């Protein structure tokens, strides 16, 4: 029986990923089936007490996101009804557009968000807030564009080189903010945000110096296009049913998410990152160098944002636009929070965000319902999820106050 389940898990996983990448929403259901089989096999090897405790932990971790999503959909529906729009028709268009009609757009929207969500999650695990992920995304985009325009090497070698150099450049962009954090205690929220503004503003200069000068170019505000030899392989060439715009970067994002999960939970580096994030003082007593660990986490975070930008340039845009306003770094924060900083959860949170964006565009076109409703839903989801932490904080303060009062009465 165990061998049969293992075989079914592998078949469902592979089939699900193929269907998922081939622009078929139903692949997600097979992936969930594979994950369910894996969970069943894990629980079957546990004692009853441990299995029940694990199930309760999983249930609680899924409860707040589920409640937040459902409540946000309900509140969004009420807002539409009060403003004169038909919520049933609007939601029908939103989910049809995001899950069926424009599923390939949902995939393309989710791909960079998986990378930036992972970046934020890794930093959070170390107790850091990499709010400047947007700037690191821009750095990766610029380096990838510049390399793809200026140089040419054999295809099989050059694309990995671009990914490596763009990722390392984005990682290096985090060195100064991280050193300031380690040496002076400067908060990474402030320093990485300032560096993000530098990168986004410099991108205008970069575009103009690489083909987007309005004085000399017929296509102002966009760089020269990169050569087709530097494009990521479209999935249609290996999966006939895939949409022509979907590229192999989709599978790369899934692979990287699994790798980051392994790194965080199965390696010494990941253990040190989580230990420093949980309690820096306790980690120090175990011989963990917190400064080195913080630097490692921020370099990984920057690298992930860099390959996010590279994937967009080589896989989808094939050029870089002025005033890109990608928002993938900022939205990566939302994705990481929704996923509870779990790398596998980041995949599904990014897909949800991709579905809402793609479905929102379709909803606006077909029902004339403002796509701003989608942003309202996103905001409500995040608010309700973050309210969980406020609830725990207030509960802790209240409980602490009552304990002090009880001790006073006893005295």
N, C-alpha and C positions, 0 to 999 in steps of 0.2 A: 504494500500500500504506500509506503514511504517513497519507494522508487517511482511509483506511478505519479504521486503528487509532485515529486521533484521534476519529472519529465513534463508534466502539465504546466508547472510553474515556468520552466524554461521556454516551452512553446508559447505560452500566453504572453510572456515578457517580450520575446522576440517578435511575435506577431503583432503585439500591441504597439511596439516602437515603430515597426514598419508601417502599420496603418496610421499611426499618429503622425509620422513624418510624411506620409503620402497624402496629407491634408484630409484625413478621415478622423472625425472626432471619436468614433467608436473605438479607436485604438486605446484611448484612455481607459476604457472599461476593462480591456484585457490586461493593461498594466496594473490596474487596481486589483484584478483577480490574482495576478502573480504575486503582488504584495500581500494580499490576503492569505494566500497559500503559505508564503514565507512566515507570516505571523503565526498561523496555525501550527506550523512545524516547530517554531520556536516555543510556543506556549505548551505544546504537547510534551516537551522535554523538561518542563518545569514542575516543581511541586505545586499543589493546588493553591496553597497560600500565596506563593510567589506569583503565580499566574493571575490570581485575583487582584493582587496589588498592582501588577503591571497593567492589567486591563483598566483599573481605576485611574492610573496615571495617564494612560493614553486617552481615556474618555474625557478627563479633565482638560488635557491639552487641546483636544478637538472641540470641546464644548463652547468655549468663548468665541473662537473664530466662526463656528457654525451659527451661534446665536447672533453675533455681530452682522454676519452676511444676511441672514433672514430678516433681522430687524431693519437693516438698512434698505432692503428691498421693499419691505412694508411701508417704511417712512417715505421712501422715494415715490411709491405708488400714491400715498396720501397727498404728497406735494403736487404730483401731476394732476390728481383729481381736483384739488382745490384751485389749481391754476387753469383749469379748463381742458386738460388733455385726458385721453382715455388710457389709463394705466395698463389695462389688459392688452389692448392693441399695441401699446408702446413696448411693453415687456415681451410680448410675442415677437415683435420685430427685433428687439434687442438680442434675445436668445437665439432666434432663428439666424440672425445675421452673424452672431459670434460663434455659434456652434455648428452651423450647417453651411449657409451661403458663403460666408467669408471666413471659414475656419483657417484657411491658409494665412489670412491676415492676422488672425489671433496667434498663430504660430510665430509669424515674423515679428509681431509685437512682443511676444513672450521671450524670444531668444536673447536679446540684449539684457532684458530684465532679469533673466536667470543669472547671468554673469554679475551684474551689479548688485543683485540681491544677495548673492553669495559673498561678494566683497563686504557688504555691510554686515552680514551675519558673522563672518570670520572676525571682523573688528569687534563686534559686540561680544563675541565669545571671550575676547581678551579684555573686556571692560572698556572698550574704546568706541567712539562714535565717529565713524569715517564719513562725516557729512559732506566732505569735498569730493565724493565719488564722481560727481558730474565733471569736475575738472580733470580727473584722471581719465575719464572716458574721452574727453576732448583730446588729451595728450595722445592717447592710443590712436584715435582717429587721424590726427595730424601726422604722426610718425608713419602710420600705415599708408596714408595717401602719398606722402612725400617719397617713401621708398618705392611704392608701386609705380609712381610717375617717373622717377629719376633713374631707376636701375632695372636691369633685366637679367635674370638667371634662369637656368632650367626650371620648368614648372614644379617638378616634384621637390625641388630644394628651396625655391625662392619663397613660396607661400609660408612654409614653416619658419623660415628666417624672418619674414615680416612679422609674423605672430610673436616670435621670440623677442625681437628688438622693440616692437611697439609695447609689448607687455612689460619688458624691463624698463623702458623709458617711463611708463606710467608708474611703475613701482618706485623708480628713482625720484619721481616727483613728490613722493611721500617722505623722503628722507629728512628734509629740513623740518617739516612740521613734527615729525616723530622725534628728532633730536631735541627740538625745543621742548617737547613733552617730557622727555627723559631727563634732560639737563636742568631745565628751569621750571618745569611743572606747567608750562603754557598749555592751555586746554586745546585739544585737537579739534574741537568744534570750531573755534575761532580761526586757528591757523589753516586747517584744511579748507574752510569756506573761503578764506582770503585767496588761497592758492587756486581754488576753483574759479573765482572771478578773474584772476590773472589769465588762466588758460582759456576761458571762454572769450574774453576780450581779445586776446592775442590771436584767436582763430580767424578773426576778420582780416588781420594783417597777413596771416598765413594764406588764406584763400586768395587774396589779391596778388600775392607774390607767386602763386602757382596756377595762374590762368584766369583769375577772377577780377582783373583790373578793368573797371568800366571804360577806361580810356583806350584800351587796346583789344578788348575781348567782346565778341558778339554775345557771349553768355556770361555777363557780369554776375558777381556774387556766387560763383561756383567754380571750383578748381577744374583743371583739365581732367578728362576721364582717364581712368587707369586702363591698361591694355587687358584684353580678354584673357590673356595667358595668366593674369593675376587674379582672375575671378575664382571664388570658391565654386566647387563643383555643384551644379544644380541637381537636386535629388531626382528630377525627372529622368536624368540619364541613367540612373541605377534602379529607380522605382518608377515604372511607367505611369502609374496612376497619380503621381505627385503633381502639384501645381508647378508651373514653370518658374515661378518666382522663389519657391522654397529651395533653400540651399543646404549644403552639408553642415553648415554652422549650427543648424537645429540639433543634429546628433552630437556635435561637439559640445553644445551646452549641457545636454543630458549627461554626457560622459564626464565632463568637468564637475558637475554637481555630485555625481557618485564618488569621484575622486576626493572632493573636498570633505564629503561625509567620512570616507575612509581615513583621510588625513587627520580630521578632528577627533575621531573616536577610536582609531586603531593604531595610532603612532605616538611616539614620544613627543614629537613637536605639538601635536594636537592636544595631548594631555597637559603639556606645559601652558599652552594658550588658554585652555579652559581653567586650569588651576590659578593662573594669574588673574583671570577675569573674575573668578569666584572669590578669591581672597589673596591679595598680593602678599600680605604678611605671612600667612600660612604657607604660601608657595615658596617664600624665601627660606623658611625653616626646612624645607625639603631640598634645598640646594638649587632652586630654580632662579636663574638670573632674570629678574623681571624686565630690566631694560632691554636685554637681548630678545626676550620673548615678545615684548611690545613692538620692537623693530621688525621682527619676523612677521608678526600678524599684519602690520601695516604695509609691509612690502608685498605680502600675498594679496592683501586687499587691493592695492594699487595695480598689481599685475592682472588681477581678474577684470578690473575696469578697463585696462588697456586692451585686453583681448576682446572685450565687449565692443569697443569702438572699432577694432580691426575687423571683427566679424561683420559689422554693419557696412563698412567701406568695401571690403572684398566680396561680401556675399550679396548685398542688396543694392546699395546706393551706387557703387563703382565710381564715386567722386565724393567731394566734401563740399557742403553748402555753407555760405556765410550766414550768420545768425541761425545756426542749426536748431537751437532750442530743442534739443533732443529730449531732455527731461529724464533720460534713463537713469542717471545717477540719483536724482531726487526721488524718482518713483521706486528705485531699488530699496530705499529706506522703508517705504510702505510695504514692499514685498517681503523684506526681511522680518518686519514686525508682525505681519500677518502670519508668516510661517513660524513664528516663535524662534527664529534663528536656526531652524533645522534645515540642513542642506537639501534633503529630499522634499521637505515641505516647501522650500523656495520654488521648486519646479511647479508645483500645483498653484501656489500663490501667484507666480508670474503668469501662468496660463489664465487664471481668473482675471487678472488685470488686462491681459491681452484680449480676452473674450469681451470684457466690458468696453474696451476701446474700439475694437472692431465692430461689435454689436451696436455700440452707441452711434457710430458713423452711419450704419445701415438704418438704424431707427430714425435718425434725423432726416435721412433722405426719403424714407418711405412713409413716415407718419408725421413729419414736420414737428416732432417733439424735440425741443432743444437738447443737444448733446450734453449741455451743462448738467442735466439730471444725473448723468453717469458720474461726473465729478462729485456731485453731492452724495451719491451712494458710496463712492470711495471714501469720502471724508467721514461719513457716518460709520462705516465699517471700522475705520482706524480709530475713531473716537471711542466706540464701544469696546474695542479690544484694549485700547490704552486705559479705559476706565477700569478694567480688571486690575491693573497695577495700582490705580488710585484707591480702589476698594481695599486691596490688600494693605496698602500703606496706611489708610485711615483706620482699618481694622487693627493693625499692629499698634498704632498710636493709642487707640481707645483701650485695647487690651492692656497695654503697658501702663496707661493712666489708672486703670482699675486695680492693677496689681499693686501700684504704689499706694493707692488709697486704702487697699485692704491691709497692706503692711502697716500703714499709719494707724489704722483702727486697732490692729492687733497689738501695737506697741502701747 
